[in-house]
C-alpha cells in the first residue's frame, strides 16, 4: 500500500492541500511497516487543477491523508483511485503510523475555504 501526505518543509501535514510544497509517499509493507518514503514535489497552482492525482496514482498511491482539502480535490483524487482521509494534522510520519494501526478516521469535513484548520480524528 502507498499513502501520500501533503507536507510542509518541517514534515508537518500541510493543512492546505492545494498549496503544499510537496507530498511524502509512504510505502507500507504487508507487515504494516513503513519501508520507504519518497518525496514528490507539488505541481504549480491549485492541487485540484494540477496533475498531482494522476502522478500519485501512477506511483501506486491509494490513500491520501490530508488536512484541509476541498471537494473538488477530493473528487479528482477519488476519480484517480485515491481514497481521501480529511482533517489530519501534525507530524506526517506519525499520522501514517496511526493510520496503519487503524486509529485515524476521516474527519468528515471538507474545507469550504482555504484558511480552515481541521484536526484528524484518532
Biopython code that builds the backbone (N, CA, C, O; Angstrom):
import numpy as np
from Bio.PDB.StructureBuilder import StructureBuilder

atoms = [
    (1, "UNK", "N", (0.854, -1.172, 0.000)),
    (1, "UNK", "CA", (0.000, 0.000, 0.000)),
    (1, "UNK", "C", (0.900, 1.235, 0.000)),
    (1, "UNK", "O", (1.968, 1.248, 0.611)),
    (2, "UNK", "N", (0.440, 2.269, -0.701)),
    (2, "UNK", "CA", (1.159, 3.543, -0.693)),
    (2, "UNK", "C", (0.214, 4.638, -0.223)),
    (2, "UNK", "O", (-0.934, 4.731, -0.659)),
    (3, "UNK", "N", (0.734, 5.467, 0.682)),
    (3, "UNK", "CA", (-0.028, 6.550, 1.295)),
    (3, "UNK", "C", (0.685, 7.864, 1.017)),
    (3, "UNK", "O", (1.885, 7.987, 1.264)),
    (4, "UNK", "N", (-0.049, 8.846, 0.505)),
    (4, "UNK", "CA", (0.524, 10.172, 0.256)),
    (4, "UNK", "C", (0.044, 11.151, 1.325)),
    (4, "UNK", "O", (-1.088, 11.074, 1.802)),
    (5, "UNK", "N", (0.932, 12.070, 1.684)),
    (5, "UNK", "CA", (0.609, 13.096, 2.669)),
    (5, "UNK", "C", (1.169, 14.427, 2.175)),
    (5, "UNK", "O", (2.366, 14.522, 1.905)),
    (6, "UNK", "N", (0.317, 15.472, 2.049)),
    (6, "UNK", "CA", (0.836, 16.788, 1.677)),
    (6, "UNK", "C", (1.602, 17.359, 2.871)),
    (6, "UNK", "O", (1.079, 17.408, 3.984)),
    (7, "UNK", "N", (2.847, 17.791, 2.635)),
    (7, "UNK", "CA", (3.661, 18.243, 3.768)),
    (7, "UNK", "C", (4.214, 19.645, 3.559)),
    (7, "UNK", "O", (4.328, 20.153, 2.444)),
    (8, "UNK", "N", (4.549, 20.236, 4.701)),
    (8, "UNK", "CA", (5.284, 21.495, 4.745)),
    (8, "UNK", "C", (6.769, 21.145, 4.822)),
    (8, "UNK", "O", (7.132, 19.973, 4.924)),
    (9, "UNK", "N", (7.609, 22.148, 4.773)),
    (9, "UNK", "CA", (9.059, 21.925, 4.828)),
    (9, "UNK", "C", (9.487, 21.236, 6.122)),
    (9, "UNK", "O", (10.505, 20.543, 6.136)),
    (10, "UNK", "N", (8.731, 21.412, 7.212)),
    (10, "UNK", "CA", (9.112, 20.833, 8.505)),
    (10, "UNK", "C", (8.527, 19.441, 8.743)),
    (10, "UNK", "O", (8.518, 18.963, 9.877)),
    (11, "UNK", "N", (8.037, 18.783, 7.683)),
    (11, "UNK", "CA", (7.473, 17.428, 7.722)),
    (11, "UNK", "C", (6.129, 17.364, 8.444)),
    (11, "UNK", "O", (5.644, 16.274, 8.746)),
    (12, "UNK", "N", (5.531, 18.506, 8.722)),
    (12, "UNK", "CA", (4.181, 18.551, 9.278)),
    (12, "UNK", "C", (3.184, 18.484, 8.124)),
    (12, "UNK", "O", (3.470, 18.942, 7.018)),
    (13, "UNK", "N", (2.013, 17.910, 8.391)),
    (13, "UNK", "CA", (0.980, 17.856, 7.359)),
    (13, "UNK", "C", (0.556, 19.276, 7.028)),
    (13, "UNK", "O", (0.248, 20.066, 7.921)),
    (14, "UNK", "N", (0.541, 19.595, 5.747)),
    (14, "UNK", "CA", (0.112, 20.918, 5.296)),
    (14, "UNK", "C", (-1.412, 20.937, 5.292)),
    (14, "UNK", "O", (-2.042, 20.090, 4.659)),
    (15, "UNK", "N", (-2.005, 21.895, 5.994)),
    (15, "UNK", "CA", (-3.462, 21.929, 6.076)),
    (15, "UNK", "C", (-4.096, 22.637, 4.884)),
    (15, "UNK", "O", (-5.292, 22.929, 4.901)),
    (16, "UNK", "N", (-3.304, 22.914, 3.847)),
    (16, "UNK", "CA", (-3.805, 23.497, 2.600)),
    (16, "UNK", "C", (-3.357, 22.601, 1.452)),
    (16, "UNK", "O", (-2.357, 22.886, 0.793)),
    (17, "UNK", "N", (-4.091, 21.522, 1.214)),
    (17, "UNK", "CA", (-3.715, 20.524, 0.218)),
    (17, "UNK", "C", (-3.241, 21.142, -1.094)),
    (17, "UNK", "O", (-2.186, 20.769, -1.608)),
    (18, "UNK", "N", (-4.001, 22.074, -1.634)),
    (18, "UNK", "CA", (-3.708, 22.631, -2.946)),
    (18, "UNK", "C", (-2.521, 23.550, -3.009)),
    (18, "UNK", "O", (-2.126, 23.979, -4.093)),
    (19, "UNK", "N", (-1.933, 23.868, -1.853)),
    (19, "UNK", "CA", (-0.814, 24.809, -1.839)),
    (19, "UNK", "C", (0.424, 24.236, -1.155)),
    (19, "UNK", "O", (1.344, 24.984, -0.822)),
    (20, "UNK", "N", (0.462, 22.918, -0.942)),
    (20, "UNK", "CA", (1.597, 22.329, -0.242)),
    (20, "UNK", "C", (2.848, 22.357, -1.121)),
    (20, "UNK", "O", (2.760, 22.429, -2.347)),
    (21, "UNK", "N", (4.004, 22.298, -0.478)),
    (21, "UNK", "CA", (5.283, 22.311, -1.188)),
    (21, "UNK", "C", (5.563, 20.966, -1.856)),
    (21, "UNK", "O", (6.104, 20.914, -2.960)),
    (22, "UNK", "N", (5.189, 19.875, -1.174)),
    (22, "UNK", "CA", (5.444, 18.543, -1.705)),
    (22, "UNK", "C", (4.597, 17.516, -0.964)),
    (22, "UNK", "O", (3.871, 17.836, -0.023)),
    (23, "UNK", "N", (4.715, 16.280, -1.416)),
    (23, "UNK", "CA", (3.998, 15.156, -0.809)),
    (23, "UNK", "C", (5.018, 14.110, -0.411)),
    (23, "UNK", "O", (5.948, 13.831, -1.168)),
    (24, "UNK", "N", (4.857, 13.529, 0.765)),
    (24, "UNK", "CA", (5.622, 12.344, 1.111)),
    (24, "UNK", "C", (4.768, 11.144, 0.739)),
    (24, "UNK", "O", (3.583, 11.087, 1.066)),
    (25, "UNK", "N", (5.378, 10.187, 0.055)),
    (25, "UNK", "CA", (4.697, 8.963, -0.321)),
    (25, "UNK", "C", (5.334, 7.837, 0.484)),
    (25, "UNK", "O", (6.515, 7.526, 0.331)),
    (26, "UNK", "N", (4.516, 7.235, 1.348)),
    (26, "UNK", "CA", (4.963, 6.171, 2.239)),
    (26, "UNK", "C", (4.573, 4.823, 1.643)),
    (26, "UNK", "O", (3.404, 4.594, 1.333)),
    (27, "UNK", "N", (5.546, 3.935, 1.483)),
    (27, "UNK", "CA", (5.280, 2.573, 1.052)),
    (27, "UNK", "C", (5.164, 1.718, 2.307)),
    (27, "UNK", "O", (6.065, 1.702, 3.146)),
    (28, "UNK", "N", (4.041, 1.006, 2.425)),
    (28, "UNK", "CA", (3.756, 0.197, 3.605)),
    (28, "UNK", "C", (3.785, -1.268, 3.192)),
    (28, "UNK", "O", (3.134, -1.663, 2.225)),
    (29, "UNK", "N", (4.542, -2.064, 3.929)),
    (29, "UNK", "CA", (4.676, -3.495, 3.627)),
    (29, "UNK", "C", (3.427, -4.264, 4.053)),
    (29, "UNK", "O", (2.543, -3.725, 4.719)),
    (30, "UNK", "N", (3.374, -5.534, 3.654)),
    (30, "UNK", "CA", (2.266, -6.398, 4.074)),
    (30, "UNK", "C", (2.260, -6.600, 5.582)),
    (30, "UNK", "O", (1.233, -6.959, 6.158)),
    (31, "UNK", "N", (3.410, -6.370, 6.228)),
    (31, "UNK", "CA", (3.502, -6.472, 7.684)),
    (31, "UNK", "C", (3.145, -5.144, 8.361)),
    (31, "UNK", "O", (3.376, -4.963, 9.557)),
    (32, "UNK", "N", (2.573, -4.213, 7.572)),
    (32, "UNK", "CA", (2.162, -2.894, 8.061)),
    (32, "UNK", "C", (3.311, -2.071, 8.641)),
    (32, "UNK", "O", (3.166, -1.411, 9.670)),
    (33, "UNK", "N", (4.435, -2.123, 7.971)),
    (33, "UNK", "CA", (5.593, -1.322, 8.359)),
    (33, "UNK", "C", (5.941, -0.381, 7.216)),
    (33, "UNK", "O", (5.843, -0.755, 6.047)),
    (34, "UNK", "N", (6.348, 0.841, 7.550)),
    (34, "UNK", "CA", (6.803, 1.788, 6.540)),
    (34, "UNK", "C", (8.176, 1.324, 6.078)),
    (34, "UNK", "O", (9.113, 1.242, 6.872)),
    (35, "UNK", "N", (8.291, 1.020, 4.779)),
    (35, "UNK", "CA", (9.557, 0.504, 4.261)),
    (35, "UNK", "C", (10.273, 1.515, 3.368)),
    (35, "UNK", "O", (11.455, 1.351, 3.065)),
    (36, "UNK", "N", (9.556, 2.566, 2.945)),
    (36, "UNK", "CA", (10.178, 3.575, 2.091)),
    (36, "UNK", "C", (9.361, 4.863, 2.154)),
    (36, "UNK", "O", (8.136, 4.838, 2.276)),
    (37, "UNK", "N", (10.073, 5.989, 2.067)),
    (37, "UNK", "CA", (9.410, 7.295, 1.980)),
    (37, "UNK", "C", (10.052, 8.052, 0.826)),
    (37, "UNK", "O", (11.265, 8.259, 0.802)),
    (38, "UNK", "N", (9.224, 8.462, -0.128)),
    (38, "UNK", "CA", (9.705, 9.262, -1.257)),
    (38, "UNK", "C", (9.042, 10.630, -1.186)),
    (38, "UNK", "O", (7.906, 10.763, -0.731)),
    (39, "UNK", "N", (9.768, 11.642, -1.642)),
    (39, "UNK", "CA", (9.208, 12.985, -1.687)),
    (39, "UNK", "C", (8.883, 13.329, -3.133)),
    (39, "UNK", "O", (9.721, 13.187, -4.023)),
    (40, "UNK", "N", (7.649, 13.785, -3.353)),
    (40, "UNK", "CA", (7.184, 14.173, -4.682)),
    (40, "UNK", "C", (6.855, 15.659, -4.633)),
    (40, "UNK", "O", (6.005, 16.090, -3.854)),
    (41, "UNK", "N", (7.525, 16.427, -5.459)),
    (41, "UNK", "CA", (7.277, 17.875, -5.498)),
    (41, "UNK", "C", (5.867, 18.158, -5.988)),
    (41, "UNK", "O", (5.352, 17.474, -6.873)),
    (42, "UNK", "N", (5.258, 19.162, -5.409)),
    (42, "UNK", "CA", (3.921, 19.560, -5.805)),
    (42, "UNK", "C", (3.960, 20.307, -7.131)),
    (42, "UNK", "O", (4.921, 21.013, -7.436)),
    (43, "UNK", "N", (2.899, 20.137, -7.911)),
    (43, "UNK", "CA", (2.784, 20.873, -9.169)),
    (43, "UNK", "C", (2.426, 22.325, -8.866)),
    (43, "UNK", "O", (1.903, 22.634, -7.796)),
    (44, "UNK", "N", (2.709, 23.199, -9.802)),
    (44, "UNK", "CA", (2.345, 24.604, -9.648)),
    (44, "UNK", "C", (0.826, 24.758, -9.667)),
    (44, "UNK", "O", (0.123, 24.036, -10.374)),
    (45, "UNK", "N", (0.341, 25.704, -8.886)),
    (45, "UNK", "CA", (-1.083, 26.022, -8.923)),
    (45, "UNK", "C", (-1.911, 25.164, -7.999)),
    (45, "UNK", "O", (-1.378, 24.394, -7.201)),
    (46, "UNK", "N", (-3.201, 25.297, -8.110)),
    (46, "UNK", "CA", (-4.164, 24.597, -7.262)),
    (46, "UNK", "C", (-4.059, 23.092, -7.438)),
    (46, "UNK", "O", (-3.991, 22.603, -8.565)),
    (47, "UNK", "N", (-4.046, 22.357, -6.340)),
    (47, "UNK", "CA", (-3.923, 20.911, -6.390)),
    (47, "UNK", "C", (-4.994, 20.225, -7.200)),
    (47, "UNK", "O", (-4.710, 19.265, -7.917)),
    (48, "UNK", "N", (-6.255, 20.713, -7.098)),
    (48, "UNK", "CA", (-7.342, 20.031, -7.813)),
    (48, "UNK", "C", (-7.282, 20.267, -9.315)),
    (48, "UNK", "O", (-7.895, 19.522, -10.080)),
    (49, "UNK", "N", (-6.554, 21.289, -9.751)),
    (49, "UNK", "CA", (-6.452, 21.588, -11.182)),
    (49, "UNK", "C", (-5.109, 21.147, -11.762)),
    (49, "UNK", "O", (-4.858, 21.319, -12.955)),
    (50, "UNK", "N", (-4.254, 20.585, -10.925)),
    (50, "UNK", "CA", (-2.957, 20.111, -11.402)),
    (50, "UNK", "C", (-3.067, 18.635, -11.772)),
    (50, "UNK", "O", (-4.152, 18.055, -11.718)),
    (51, "UNK", "N", (-1.951, 18.035, -12.144)),
    (51, "UNK", "CA", (-1.940, 16.610, -12.487)),
    (51, "UNK", "C", (-1.489, 15.739, -11.319)),
    (51, "UNK", "O", (-1.152, 14.572, -11.519)),
    (52, "UNK", "N", (-1.478, 16.285, -10.101)),
    (52, "UNK", "CA", (-0.913, 15.559, -8.957)),
    (52, "UNK", "C", (-1.660, 14.256, -8.679)),
    (52, "UNK", "O", (-1.035, 13.272, -8.282)),
    (53, "UNK", "N", (-2.968, 14.222, -8.873)),
    (53, "UNK", "CA", (-3.714, 12.983, -8.623)),
    (53, "UNK", "C", (-3.223, 11.874, -9.548)),
    (53, "UNK", "O", (-3.021, 10.742, -9.106)),
    (54, "UNK", "N", (-3.029, 12.191, -10.827)),
    (54, "UNK", "CA", (-2.558, 11.188, -11.780)),
    (54, "UNK", "C", (-1.114, 10.785, -11.483)),
    (54, "UNK", "O", (-0.747, 9.617, -11.610)),
    (55, "UNK", "N", (-0.302, 11.760, -11.086)),
    (55, "UNK", "CA", (1.099, 11.463, -10.750)),
    (55, "UNK", "C", (1.160, 10.493, -9.572)),
    (55, "UNK", "O", (1.874, 9.491, -9.619)),
    (56, "UNK", "N", (0.413, 10.797, -8.523)),
    (56, "UNK", "CA", (0.421, 9.937, -7.333)),
    (56, "UNK", "C", (-0.179, 8.564, -7.645)),
    (56, "UNK", "O", (0.353, 7.541, -7.213)),
    (57, "UNK", "N", (-1.275, 8.542, -8.387)),
    (57, "UNK", "CA", (-1.903, 7.260, -8.742)),
    (57, "UNK", "C", (-0.955, 6.401, -9.573)),
    (57, "UNK", "O", (-0.913, 5.184, -9.398)),
    (58, "UNK", "N", (-0.194, 7.020, -10.476)),
    (58, "UNK", "CA", (0.742, 6.261, -11.307)),
    (58, "UNK", "C", (1.869, 5.660, -10.481)),
    (58, "UNK", "O", (2.523, 4.709, -10.912)),
    (59, "UNK", "N", (2.097, 6.215, -9.289)),
    (59, "UNK", "CA", (3.118, 5.679, -8.385)),
    (59, "UNK", "C", (2.538, 4.640, -7.425)),
    (59, "UNK", "O", (3.247, 4.103, -6.574)),
    (60, "UNK", "N", (1.227, 4.360, -7.574)),
    (60, "UNK", "CA", (0.609, 3.330, -6.744)),
    (60, "UNK", "C", (-0.068, 3.832, -5.486)),
    (60, "UNK", "O", (-0.473, 3.025, -4.649)),
    (61, "UNK", "N", (-0.203, 5.142, -5.325)),
    (61, "UNK", "CA", (-0.851, 5.700, -4.132)),
    (61, "UNK", "C", (-2.337, 5.368, -4.167)),
    (61, "UNK", "O", (-3.001, 5.560, -5.185)),
    (62, "UNK", "N", (-2.856, 4.866, -3.039)),
    (62, "UNK", "CA", (-4.281, 4.563, -2.923)),
    (62, "UNK", "C", (-4.958, 5.303, -1.781)),
    (62, "UNK", "O", (-6.183, 5.276, -1.660)),
    (63, "UNK", "N", (-4.157, 5.973, -0.929)),
    (63, "UNK", "CA", (-4.696, 6.711, 0.211)),
    (63, "UNK", "C", (-3.999, 8.062, 0.308)),
    (63, "UNK", "O", (-2.783, 8.157, 0.143)),
    (64, "UNK", "N", (-4.787, 9.116, 0.581)),
    (64, "UNK", "CA", (-4.255, 10.462, 0.848)),
    (64, "UNK", "C", (-4.701, 10.861, 2.248)),
    (64, "UNK", "O", (-5.897, 10.925, 2.528)),
    (65, "UNK", "N", (-3.742, 11.126, 3.123)),
    (65, "UNK", "CA", (-4.043, 11.657, 4.449)),
    (65, "UNK", "C", (-3.837, 13.157, 4.365)),
    (65, "UNK", "O", (-2.704, 13.622, 4.248)),
    (66, "UNK", "N", (-4.930, 13.927, 4.425)),
    (66, "UNK", "CA", (-4.860, 15.360, 4.172)),
    (66, "UNK", "C", (-5.396, 16.160, 5.353)),
    (66, "UNK", "O", (-6.157, 15.657, 6.180)),
    (67, "UNK", "N", (-4.982, 17.404, 5.404)),
    (67, "UNK", "CA", (-5.548, 18.350, 6.365)),
    (67, "UNK", "C", (-6.779, 18.963, 5.747)),
    (67, "UNK", "O", (-7.764, 18.270, 5.493)),
    (68, "UNK", "N", (-6.732, 20.269, 5.501)),
    (68, "UNK", "CA", (-7.820, 20.950, 4.813)),
    (68, "UNK", "C", (-7.783, 20.637, 3.336)),
    (68, "UNK", "O", (-6.747, 20.790, 2.688)),
    (69, "UNK", "N", (-8.907, 20.201, 2.800)),
    (69, "UNK", "CA", (-8.983, 19.828, 1.392)),
    (69, "UNK", "C", (-10.411, 20.044, 0.922)),
    (69, "UNK", "O", (-11.362, 19.698, 1.622)),
    (70, "UNK", "N", (-10.557, 20.609, -0.249)),
    (70, "UNK", "CA", (-11.878, 20.904, -0.786)),
    (70, "UNK", "C", (-12.481, 19.739, -1.542)),
    (70, "UNK", "O", (-11.794, 18.775, -1.880)),
    (71, "UNK", "N", (-13.785, 19.840, -1.805)),
    (71, "UNK", "CA", (-14.492, 18.774, -2.511)),
    (71, "UNK", "C", (-13.980, 18.556, -3.927)),
    (71, "UNK", "O", (-13.984, 17.424, -4.411)),
    (72, "UNK", "N", (-13.538, 19.618, -4.604)),
    (72, "UNK", "CA", (-13.001, 19.470, -5.958)),
    (72, "UNK", "C", (-11.782, 18.576, -5.966)),
    (72, "UNK", "O", (-11.663, 17.689, -6.812)),
    (73, "UNK", "N", (-10.870, 18.802, -5.027)),
    (73, "UNK", "CA", (-9.665, 17.978, -4.934)),
    (73, "UNK", "C", (-10.013, 16.546, -4.542)),
    (73, "UNK", "O", (-9.425, 15.597, -5.062)),
    (74, "UNK", "N", (-10.964, 16.389, -3.630)),
    (74, "UNK", "CA", (-11.384, 15.047, -3.223)),
    (74, "UNK", "C", (-11.922, 14.285, -4.431)),
    (74, "UNK", "O", (-11.582, 13.119, -4.631)),
    (75, "UNK", "N", (-12.756, 14.937, -5.234)),
    (75, "UNK", "CA", (-13.319, 14.286, -6.415)),
    (75, "UNK", "C", (-12.237, 13.870, -7.403)),
    (75, "UNK", "O", (-12.280, 12.768, -7.949)),
    (76, "UNK", "N", (-11.263, 14.755, -7.633)),
    (76, "UNK", "CA", (-10.178, 14.443, -8.563)),
    (76, "UNK", "C", (-9.359, 13.258, -8.039)),
    (76, "UNK", "O", (-9.022, 12.353, -8.802)),
    (77, "UNK", "N", (-9.044, 13.260, -6.759)),
    (77, "UNK", "CA", (-8.279, 12.160, -6.169)),
    (77, "UNK", "C", (-9.079, 10.856, -6.204)),
    (77, "UNK", "O", (-8.545, 9.810, -6.574)),
    (78, "UNK", "N", (-10.361, 10.917, -5.818)),
    (78, "UNK", "CA", (-11.213, 9.716, -5.854)),
    (78, "UNK", "C", (-11.298, 9.142, -7.258)),
    (78, "UNK", "O", (-11.239, 7.926, -7.437)),
    (79, "UNK", "N", (-11.436, 10.017, -8.266)),
    (79, "UNK", "CA", (-11.514, 9.560, -9.659)),
    (79, "UNK", "C", (-10.216, 8.893, -10.117)),
    (79, "UNK", "O", (-10.222, 8.094, -11.054)),
    (80, "UNK", "N", (-9.107, 9.220, -9.456)),
    (80, "UNK", "CA", (-7.816, 8.605, -9.769)),
    (80, "UNK", "C", (-7.589, 7.343, -8.930)),
    (80, "UNK", "O", (-6.527, 6.728, -9.019)),
    (81, "UNK", "N", (-8.575, 6.954, -8.117)),
    (81, "UNK", "CA", (-8.460, 5.743, -7.310)),
    (81, "UNK", "C", (-7.811, 5.963, -5.957)),
    (81, "UNK", "O", (-7.338, 5.014, -5.332)),
    (82, "UNK", "N", (-7.783, 7.212, -5.496)),
    (82, "UNK", "CA", (-7.146, 7.542, -4.215)),
    (82, "UNK", "C", (-8.232, 7.915, -3.213)),
    (82, "UNK", "O", (-9.001, 8.850, -3.436)),
    (83, "UNK", "N", (-8.287, 7.175, -2.107)),
    (83, "UNK", "CA", (-9.224, 7.434, -1.022)),
    (83, "UNK", "C", (-8.656, 8.547, -0.142)),
    (83, "UNK", "O", (-7.488, 8.490, 0.240)),
    (84, "UNK", "N", (-9.468, 9.563, 0.186)),
    (84, "UNK", "CA", (-9.006, 10.714, 0.948)),
    (84, "UNK", "C", (-9.518, 10.647, 2.385)),
    (84, "UNK", "O", (-10.713, 10.475, 2.627)),
    (85, "UNK", "N", (-8.599, 10.786, 3.324)),
    (85, "UNK", "CA", (-8.923, 10.890, 4.741)),
    (85, "UNK", "C", (-8.656, 12.345, 5.122)),
    (85, "UNK", "O", (-7.512, 12.799, 5.114)),
    (86, "UNK", "N", (-9.723, 13.065, 5.456)),
    (86, "UNK", "CA", (-9.631, 14.510, 5.711)),
    (86, "UNK", "C", (-9.378, 14.818, 7.181)),
    (86, "UNK", "O", (-9.624, 13.998, 8.065)),
    (87, "UNK", "N", (-8.881, 16.024, 7.410)),
    (87, "UNK", "CA", (-8.767, 16.561, 8.752)),
    (87, "UNK", "C", (-7.545, 16.147, 9.536)),
    (87, "UNK", "O", (-7.550, 16.250, 10.763)),
    (88, "UNK", "N", (-6.491, 15.678, 8.874)),
    (88, "UNK", "CA", (-5.284, 15.245, 9.583)),
    (88, "UNK", "C", (-4.346, 16.423, 9.840)),
    (88, "UNK", "O", (-4.302, 17.374, 9.060)),
    (89, "UNK", "N", (-3.608, 16.353, 10.926)),
    (89, "UNK", "CA", (-2.611, 17.389, 11.231)),
    (89, "UNK", "C", (-1.503, 16.779, 12.069)),
    (89, "UNK", "O", (-1.656, 15.698, 12.637)),
    (90, "UNK", "N", (-0.386, 17.487, 12.138)),
    (90, "UNK", "CA", (0.744, 17.017, 12.931)),
    (90, "UNK", "C", (1.847, 16.430, 12.079)),
    (90, "UNK", "O", (1.934, 16.689, 10.879)),
    (91, "UNK", "N", (2.687, 15.636, 12.719)),
    (91, "UNK", "CA", (3.829, 15.009, 12.058)),
    (91, "UNK", "C", (3.336, 13.959, 11.056)),
    (91, "UNK", "O", (2.608, 13.039, 11.428)),
    (92, "UNK", "N", (3.730, 14.096, 9.804)),
    (92, "UNK", "CA", (3.241, 13.223, 8.735)),
    (92, "UNK", "C", (3.542, 11.751, 9.015)),
    (92, "UNK", "O", (2.661, 10.904, 8.871)),
    (93, "UNK", "N", (4.752, 11.445, 9.406)),
    (93, "UNK", "CA", (5.127, 10.058, 9.671)),
    (93, "UNK", "C", (4.323, 9.441, 10.804)),
    (93, "UNK", "O", (3.945, 8.271, 10.739)),
    (94, "UNK", "N", (4.065, 10.219, 11.832)),
    (94, "UNK", "CA", (3.289, 9.715, 12.964)),
    (94, "UNK", "C", (1.838, 9.450, 12.574)),
    (94, "UNK", "O", (1.251, 8.454, 12.995)),
    (95, "UNK", "N", (1.261, 10.342, 11.770)),
    (95, "UNK", "CA", (-0.119, 10.138, 11.327)),
    (95, "UNK", "C", (-0.218, 8.899, 10.445)),
    (95, "UNK", "O", (-1.196, 8.155, 10.530)),
    (96, "UNK", "N", (0.785, 8.670, 9.598)),
    (96, "UNK", "CA", (0.785, 7.454, 8.772)),
    (96, "UNK", "C", (0.821, 6.225, 9.666)),
    (96, "UNK", "O", (0.076, 5.274, 9.429)),
    (97, "UNK", "N", (1.666, 6.222, 10.684)),
    (97, "UNK", "CA", (1.737, 5.082, 11.608)),
    (97, "UNK", "C", (0.403, 4.865, 12.308)),
    (97, "UNK", "O", (-0.032, 3.726, 12.479)),
    (98, "UNK", "N", (-0.246, 5.950, 12.711)),
    (98, "UNK", "CA", (-1.544, 5.846, 13.370)),
    (98, "UNK", "C", (-2.604, 5.317, 12.403)),
    (98, "UNK", "O", (-3.472, 4.539, 12.798)),
    (99, "UNK", "N", (-2.534, 5.736, 11.134)),
    (99, "UNK", "CA", (-3.473, 5.249, 10.128)),
    (99, "UNK", "C", (-3.287, 3.738, 9.928)),
    (99, "UNK", "O", (-4.262, 2.989, 9.880)),
    (100, "UNK", "N", (-2.042, 3.306, 9.812)),
    (100, "UNK", "CA", (-1.747, 1.883, 9.637)),
    (100, "UNK", "C", (-2.300, 1.081, 10.814)),
    (100, "UNK", "O", (-2.789, -0.035, 10.640)),
    (101, "UNK", "N", (-2.217, 1.660, 12.013)),
    (101, "UNK", "CA", (-2.702, 0.983, 13.219)),
    (101, "UNK", "C", (-4.229, 1.010, 13.325)),
    (101, "UNK", "O", (-4.805, 0.369, 14.204)),
    (102, "UNK", "N", (-4.879, 1.754, 12.428)),
    (102, "UNK", "CA", (-6.337, 1.799, 12.432)),
    (102, "UNK", "C", (-6.938, 2.852, 13.341)),
    (102, "UNK", "O", (-8.135, 2.817, 13.623)),
    (103, "UNK", "N", (-6.121, 3.790, 13.804)),
    (103, "UNK", "CA", (-6.642, 4.786, 14.741)),
    (103, "UNK", "C", (-6.894, 6.151, 14.115)),
    (103, "UNK", "O", (-7.124, 7.120, 14.838)),
    (104, "UNK", "N", (-6.857, 6.249, 12.794)),
    (104, "UNK", "CA", (-7.162, 7.503, 12.103)),
    (104, "UNK", "C", (-8.378, 7.272, 11.216)),
    (104, "UNK", "O", (-8.409, 6.345, 10.406)),
    (105, "UNK", "N", (-9.377, 8.131, 11.386)),
    (105, "UNK", "CA", (-10.573, 8.061, 10.554)),
    (105, "UNK", "C", (-10.799, 9.414, 9.905)),
    (105, "UNK", "O", (-10.261, 10.431, 10.342)),
    (106, "UNK", "N", (-11.607, 9.406, 8.855)),
    (106, "UNK", "CA", (-11.916, 10.636, 8.135)),
    (106, "UNK", "C", (-12.578, 11.647, 9.077)),
    (106, "UNK", "O", (-13.492, 11.305, 9.827)),
    (107, "UNK", "N", (-12.097, 12.905, 9.026)),
    (107, "UNK", "CA", (-12.644, 13.960, 9.862)),
    (107, "UNK", "C", (-14.046, 14.381, 9.453)),
    (107, "UNK", "O", (-14.739, 15.041, 10.226)),
    (108, "UNK", "N", (-14.482, 14.005, 8.234)),
    (108, "UNK", "CA", (-15.842, 14.254, 7.798)),
    (108, "UNK", "C", (-16.152, 15.656, 7.337)),
    (108, "UNK", "O", (-17.295, 15.948, 6.984)),
    (109, "UNK", "N", (-15.158, 16.539, 7.330)),
    (109, "UNK", "CA", (-15.413, 17.928, 6.942)),
    (109, "UNK", "C", (-14.474, 18.313, 5.809)),
    (109, "UNK", "O", (-13.254, 18.209, 5.928)),
    (110, "UNK", "N", (-15.068, 18.760, 4.712)),
    (110, "UNK", "CA", (-14.263, 19.289, 3.608)),
    (110, "UNK", "C", (-14.011, 20.756, 3.870)),
    (110, "UNK", "O", (-14.781, 21.420, 4.565)),
    (111, "UNK", "N", (-12.939, 21.250, 3.317)),
    (111, "UNK", "CA", (-12.534, 22.624, 3.544)),
    (111, "UNK", "C", (-13.362, 23.574, 2.669)),
    (111, "UNK", "O", (-13.184, 23.590, 1.451)),
    (112, "UNK", "N", (-14.266, 24.369, 3.269)),
    (112, "UNK", "CA", (-15.052, 25.297, 2.466)),
    (112, "UNK", "C", (-14.255, 26.529, 2.056)),
    (112, "UNK", "O", (-14.622, 27.232, 1.115)),
    (113, "UNK", "N", (-13.162, 26.783, 2.770)),
    (113, "UNK", "CA", (-12.299, 27.916, 2.442)),
    (113, "UNK", "C", (-10.873, 27.510, 2.759)),
    (113, "UNK", "O", (-10.650, 26.605, 3.564)),
    (114, "UNK", "N", (-9.923, 28.155, 2.148)),
    (114, "UNK", "CA", (-8.530, 27.717, 2.266)),
    (114, "UNK", "C", (-7.885, 27.997, 3.608)),
    (114, "UNK", "O", (-6.793, 27.490, 3.865)),
    (115, "UNK", "N", (-8.516, 28.790, 4.489)),
    (115, "UNK", "CA", (-7.868, 29.062, 5.773)),
    (115, "UNK", "C", (-8.462, 28.255, 6.905)),
    (115, "UNK", "O", (-8.200, 28.565, 8.067)),
    (116, "UNK", "N", (-9.256, 27.228, 6.618)),
    (116, "UNK", "CA", (-9.812, 26.389, 7.669)),
    (116, "UNK", "C", (-8.757, 25.421, 8.182)),
    (116, "UNK", "O", (-7.882, 24.992, 7.429)),
    (117, "UNK", "N", (-8.839, 25.077, 9.463)),
    (117, "UNK", "CA", (-7.962, 24.065, 10.042)),
    (117, "UNK", "C", (-8.828, 22.992, 10.651)),
    (117, "UNK", "O", (-9.844, 23.283, 11.283)),
    (118, "UNK", "N", (-8.425, 21.741, 10.460)),
    (118, "UNK", "CA", (-9.174, 20.619, 10.981)),
    (118, "UNK", "C", (-8.195, 19.694, 11.702)),
    (118, "UNK", "O", (-7.012, 19.646, 11.366)),
    (119, "UNK", "N", (-8.685, 18.981, 12.668)),
    (119, "UNK", "CA", (-7.858, 18.035, 13.397)),
    (119, "UNK", "C", (-8.305, 16.619, 13.043)),
    (119, "UNK", "O", (-9.500, 16.332, 12.968)),
    (120, "UNK", "N", (-7.350, 15.761, 12.832)),
    (120, "UNK", "CA", (-7.628, 14.375, 12.485)),
    (120, "UNK", "C", (-8.314, 13.680, 13.657)),
    (120, "UNK", "O", (-7.945, 13.900, 14.811)),
    (121, "UNK", "N", (-9.291, 12.861, 13.373)),
    (121, "UNK", "CA", (-9.957, 12.089, 14.407)),
    (121, "UNK", "C", (-9.172, 10.801, 14.640)),
    (121, "UNK", "O", (-9.106, 9.934, 13.769)),
    (122, "UNK", "N", (-8.593, 10.692, 15.799)),
    (122, "UNK", "CA", (-7.860, 9.456, 16.128)),
    (122, "UNK", "C", (-7.848, 9.263, 17.609)),
    (122, "UNK", "O", (-7.284, 8.285, 18.100)),
]
sb = StructureBuilder()
sb.init_structure("model")
sb.init_model(0)
sb.init_chain("A")
sb.init_seg("    ")
for serial, (resi, resn, name, xyz) in enumerate(atoms, 1):
    if name == "N":
        sb.init_residue(resn, " ", resi, " ")
    sb.init_atom(name, np.array(xyz, "f"), 0.0, 1.0, " ", f" {name:<3s}", serial, name[0])
structure = sb.get_structure()
